[in-house]
């Protein structure tokens, strides 16, 4: 069976929304999805270098990374592809 790479960020999972959840939970900063006007969340949310580094450390930790909600239908598609 061939290997297929599928991007996780906002293709399989709601990554941007999860970043915003972490920003509110851990940094007490609230932003809407519509305020993300730059691919770089740190830039869009005007984070300091230290805050951006901490955000990426948190979001890549297994406890958060594995809890990013999937995009509707993504799991079904992957299951069909692997069958």
C-alpha positions in Angstrom: 0.0 0.0 0.0 1.4 3.4 -0.9 2.1 6.0 1.8 0.1 9.2 1.6 1.0 12.3 3.5 -2.0 14.4 4.7 -1.4 17.7 6.4 -2.9 17.8 9.8 -3.1 21.6 10.4 -6.6 22.7 9.5 -6.9 19.8 7.0 -7.5 16.9 9.4 -7.8 18.9 12.6 -9.0 22.3 13.7 -5.5 23.4 14.6 -6.0 27.2 14.4 -9.1 27.0 16.6 -7.1 24.9 19.1 -4.3 27.5 19.1 -6.9 30.1 20.1 -8.2 27.8 22.9 -4.7 27.5 24.3 -4.1 31.2 24.0 -7.2 31.8 26.1 -6.6 29.0 28.6 -2.9 29.5 29.2 -2.2 33.1 28.2 -5.6 34.8 29.1 -5.7 36.2 25.5 -8.9 35.9 23.6 -9.0 36.1 19.8 -11.6 35.0 17.3 -10.8 32.8 14.3 -11.6 35.8 12.0 -8.7 37.7 13.7 -6.2 35.2 12.4 -5.1 37.3 9.4 -1.6 35.8 9.2 -0.4 32.2 8.8 1.8 32.9 11.8 -0.5 32.7 14.9 2.1 34.6 16.9 2.2 37.4 14.4 -1.6 37.5 14.0 -2.1 37.6 17.8 0.8 40.0 18.5 2.6 37.6 20.8 6.0 38.3 22.1 8.8 35.9 21.1 8.6 34.3 24.5 4.9 33.8 24.3 5.1 32.4 20.7 7.8 29.9 21.8 5.7 28.8 24.8 2.6 28.5 22.6 4.4 26.2 20.2 5.8 24.2 23.1 2.4 23.7 24.6 0.6 22.9 21.3 3.2 20.2 20.4 2.9 18.5 23.7 1.0 15.1 23.4 -1.7 16.2 25.8 -2.7 19.0 23.5 -1.6 17.7 20.2 -3.7 14.5 20.5 -6.8 16.4 21.6 -7.2 18.7 18.6 -10.7 18.1 17.3 -10.8 16.6 13.8 -12.5 18.3 10.9 -15.9 16.9 10.3 -15.6 13.8 8.0 -11.8 13.6 8.2 -11.7 10.4 10.2 -14.1 8.7 7.9 -12.1 9.6 4.9 -8.9 8.3 6.4 -10.6 5.1 7.5 -11.8 4.5 3.9 -8.4 5.2 2.5 -6.8 2.7 4.8 -9.4 -0.1 4.1 
